[in-house]
Amino acid sequence: MLRKARDPDMPKGMVPPPALPGQGKLFVTVHTVQNVPKSDAAYGAAPYPYVIIALEGATRAAQARTVTRDKEENPTYGDKEFCFGVDNQAAEVARLHFKLFDWNRGKDDQLGAFVVNLADVVQQPLEQQSMNLIDPKKGGSQVTGTNGSPTRAVVSLRWSPASGPPAPMQQKPAAPAAPAAPAAPPAPVAPKSPTADTAAAPGSAPRVIHGQTRAVATAVPVPGAEADVGLLLSSENNKILVAQVMPGGPASNSNQIRVGDDLIDVDGHDVSGYANCSLSCILLWFLIQRMQSRW
């Protein structure tokens, strides 16, 4: 195939896209290629060699391309650096695929190739390193020039990692935890001996002493909860107080409990002096049992 020197259709070089914010930078230089063979497609004519550098295995694939030299078996490409953007996390798996081509007006002929793993460059930069080219069309055999000498490319590679921590990766939200099973009601507290002031007749409703309205502390249970009997309780000065009587609830319908009442016993069980959340839950359990017997 006939070709003329410095053909106006001869392709020019190509640089990779710029690195993104937060990416490391891989700098690549192809200095020269030695002993470029003549391609079969050119019918023995002098080669028009160029090199394509392909970044593979990274988050974003990219390519660069040297200029095309005309009729040169030992082309030089100077000290131009190509810069590839690579995520720090991908530096251990990415690689550079160097491919030597002979330009033609029809389909360009690939003459040889070699691969450099980025992990090796991270450990040790390459400076003016001579790399042998293999022929992928001939089972990976060594490429040789017209004089029988191995075809080699002289390249330099250096890695500059991104500064600071890498950008966080998006993760799927964790599945919500299953709701905990309701705890079994605690065992009832053993009753104290009844006194004249606190005794209650067997089977009577919870007995209270009317008092004054006080500031409401944290109330239990929440209205509408599983153990709701229509009362909001609060604790103050080591006492269990009625903070609110819910209209239409069992406590309201009994007409025996008012806001500000001090709860002192339930079914004969003395609860005075034990105003805490755990005891409140016990008392509510007694109330529920008592109310259910009336429903």
C-alpha positions in Angstrom: 0.0 0.0 0.0 1.5 3.3 -1.1 1.6 6.2 1.5 3.2 9.6 1.3 5.2 11.2 4.1 3.3 13.7 6.4 0.0 12.8 4.9 -2.6 15.4 5.9 -5.0 12.7 6.9 -2.5 11.2 9.4 -4.2 11.2 12.9 -2.8 13.4 15.6 -2.2 12.7 19.3 -5.0 12.4 21.9 -4.9 13.2 25.6 -7.1 11.6 28.3 -9.9 13.5 30.1 -8.7 15.5 33.1 -8.7 14.0 36.5 -11.8 14.5 38.6 -11.6 16.2 42.1 -10.5 13.6 44.7 -8.7 11.4 42.2 -5.1 10.5 42.1 -3.0 11.2 39.0 -1.0 8.7 37.0 1.6 10.4 34.7 2.8 8.4 31.6 5.5 9.2 29.1 6.3 7.2 25.9 9.9 8.3 25.1 10.7 6.0 22.1 9.9 2.7 20.4 12.9 0.7 19.0 12.9 -1.7 16.1 9.3 -1.2 14.8 8.6 -4.0 12.3 7.0 -3.4 8.9 3.3 -4.4 8.9 1.9 -7.0 6.5 -0.9 -4.5 5.5 1.7 -2.0 4.2 3.3 -4.6 1.9 6.7 -4.0 3.3 6.6 -0.2 3.4 8.2 1.7 6.2 5.9 1.9 9.3 3.9 4.9 10.5 4.0 4.0 14.2 1.9 5.4 17.1 1.1 4.2 20.6 -2.3 4.0 22.3 -2.3 3.9 26.1 -5.5 2.5 27.6 -6.4 2.7 31.3 -8.3 -0.5 32.2 -9.9 -1.7 35.4 -10.5 1.8 36.9 -13.8 3.4 37.7 -13.5 5.5 34.5 -11.8 4.0 31.5 -9.6 6.5 29.4 -7.2 6.5 26.5 -4.3 8.5 25.3 -2.5 8.5 22.0 0.9 9.6 20.8 1.4 11.4 17.6 2.0 9.3 14.5 5.6 9.2 13.1 6.0 8.8 9.4 8.3 6.1 8.0 10.3 5.6 11.2 11.4 2.3 12.6 12.8 3.9 15.7 10.4 6.8 16.4 10.8 9.2 19.3 7.9 10.9 21.1 9.8 13.3 23.4 9.0 13.8 27.1 5.3 14.6 26.8 3.4 13.4 29.9 -0.1 12.0 29.7 -2.1 12.4 33.0 -4.8 9.9 33.9 -7.2 10.4 36.8 -7.6 7.3 39.0 -9.4 6.8 42.3 -7.1 5.8 45.1 -9.2 2.6 45.7 -8.7 1.5 42.1 -4.9 1.9 42.2 -4.5 -1.7 43.3 -6.5 -3.2 40.4 -6.1 -0.8 37.4 -3.6 -1.3 34.6 -2.2 0.4 31.6 -2.4 -1.4 28.2 0.2 -0.1 25.7 -0.6 -0.9 22.1 1.7 -0.2 19.1 0.0 0.4 15.8 1.0 1.1 12.2 -1.2 3.7 10.6 -2.9 2.9 7.3 -5.5 4.6 5.2 -7.7 1.5 5.8 -7.6 -0.4 9.0 -4.5 0.3 11.2 -2.4 -2.8 12.0 -1.6 -3.6 15.6 2.0 -4.6 15.8 2.4 -5.5 19.5 1.5 -4.6 23.1 2.5 -4.8 26.8 0.8 -4.2 30.1 1.9 -2.4 33.3 0.0 -2.9 36.5 -0.6 0.3 38.4 0.0 -1.4 41.7 3.7 -1.9 40.7 4.0 1.8 39.8 2.5 2.7 43.2 5.3 0.7 44.9 8.1 1.9 42.5 7.9 4.5 39.8 9.3 3.5 36.4 11.9 5.8 34.9 13.0 5.3 31.3 12.0 1.6 31.6 12.5 -0.6 28.5 9.5 -2.9 27.9 9.4 -5.8 25.4 6.4 -5.9 23.1 4.5 -9.2 22.4 2.4 -10.0 19.4 -1.2 -10.8 20.5 -1.9 -12.3 17.1 0.9 -14.9 17.4 0.2 -16.3 20.9 2.1 -13.7 22.8 5.4 -14.2 21.0 8.1 -11.5 21.1 7.8 -8.8 18.4 11.0 -8.3 16.4 12.0 -5.6 13.9 13.3 -6.1 10.4 16.9 -6.6 11.7 15.7 -9.4 14.1 16.1 -7.4 17.3 13.3 -7.3 19.9 10.9 -4.4 19.6 10.9 -2.4 22.8 9.2 0.8 24.1 10.9 3.1 26.6 8.4 4.5 29.1 8.2 6.4 32.4 5.3 6.2 34.9 4.8 7.8 38.2 1.8 7.9 40.6 0.5 10.8 42.7 -2.3 9.8 45.1 -5.1 12.1 46.0 -4.6 14.0 49.2 -6.9 13.5 52.1 -9.4 10.6 52.7 -11.2 9.2 49.6 -14.8 10.3 49.1 -17.3 8.0 50.9 -19.0 5.4 48.8 -22.7 5.4 48.7 -24.2 2.5 50.6 -27.7 1.0 50.7 -29.6 1.9 53.9 -29.6 -0.8 56.5 -32.8 -2.7 56.9 -34.8 -1.6 60.0 -34.4 -3.7 63.1 -37.3 -6.0 64.0 -39.4 -4.7 66.9 -38.5 -6.3 70.2 -41.1 -8.7 71.7 -43.0 -7.3 74.6 -41.5 -8.3 77.9 -43.4 -10.5 80.3 -45.0 -8.7 83.3 -42.7 -8.9 86.3 -43.7 -10.9 89.4 -45.8 -8.9 91.8 -44.2 -7.4 94.9 -45.0 -9.2 98.1 -47.5 -7.1 100.0 -46.7 -5.5 103.4 -49.0 -6.1 106.4 -52.0 -3.8 106.0 -52.3 -0.8 108.4 -55.3 1.3 109.4 -54.3 3.9 106.8 -53.4 1.7 103.9 -55.6 -1.4 104.2 -57.9 -2.2 101.3 -60.8 -4.6 101.2 -60.1 -7.7 99.0 -61.4 -7.2 95.5 -61.7 -3.4 95.9 -60.6 -0.9 93.2 -57.2 0.8 93.4 -57.4 3.1 96.4 -55.9 6.6 96.3 -55.6 9.6 98.5 -56.7 12.9 96.9 -54.0 15.5 96.8 -53.0 18.7 95.0 -52.1 19.1 91.3 -48.3 19.0 90.8 -45.9 19.6 88.0 -45.9 16.7 85.5 -42.7 14.8 85.1 -42.1 12.0 82.6 -45.4 10.2 82.3 -46.0 6.5 81.6 -47.5 4.9 79.7 -47.9 6.8 76.5 -51.6 7.1 75.5 -52.5 4.5 73.0 -49.7 2.2 74.1 -50.2 -1.6 74.7 -50.8 -1.1 78.5 -52.9 2.0 78.3 -55.6 2.2 81.0 -56.4 5.8 80.5 -53.9 7.2 83.0 -50.7 9.3 82.7 -48.5 8.9 85.7 -45.6 11.0 86.9 -43.2 10.9 89.8 -42.3 13.6 92.3 -40.7 13.5 95.7 -40.6 9.7 95.6 -44.3 9.5 94.9 -46.4 8.1 92.0 -48.9 10.8 91.0 -51.8 10.9 88.5 -50.8 13.5 85.9 -53.8 13.1 83.6 -57.0 11.0 83.4 -57.8 10.3 79.8 -61.5 10.9 79.0 -63.5 7.8 78.1 -60.8 5.4 79.5 -61.3 2.8 82.2 -59.8 5.1 84.9 -62.1 8.0 83.9 -65.2 5.7 83.8 -64.5 4.4 87.3 -65.1 8.0 88.7 -62.6 7.2 91.5 -59.3 8.7 90.2 -58.5 12.4 89.8 -55.5 14.4 88.6 -53.0 14.9 91.5 -53.9 11.7 93.3 -51.1 9.9 95.1 -51.1 6.2 94.3 -50.2 4.2 97.4 -51.5 0.7 96.9 -53.0 -1.6 94.2 -55.1 -4.6 95.3 -53.5 -4.5 98.7 -49.9 -4.2 97.5 -48.2 -1.2 99.1 -46.4 0.9 96.4 -45.7 4.0 98.4 -42.1 5.2 98.2 -41.3 3.3 94.9 -41.8 6.0 92.3 -39.8 4.8 89.3 -40.3 3.6 85.8 -39.9 0.0 86.6 -42.4 0.1 89.5 -44.8 2.1 87.3 -44.9 -0.7 84.8 -45.6 -3.2 87.6 -48.5 -1.0 88.9 -49.9 -0.7 85.5 -49.9 -4.4 85.1 -51.9 -4.8 88.3 -54.3 -2.1 87.0 -54.8 -3.9 83.8 -55.5 -7.2 85.6 -58.0 -5.4 87.8 -59.7 -3.6 85.0 -60.0 -6.7 82.8 -61.8 -8.5 85.7 -64.5 -5.7 85.5 -64.7 -5.6 81.7 
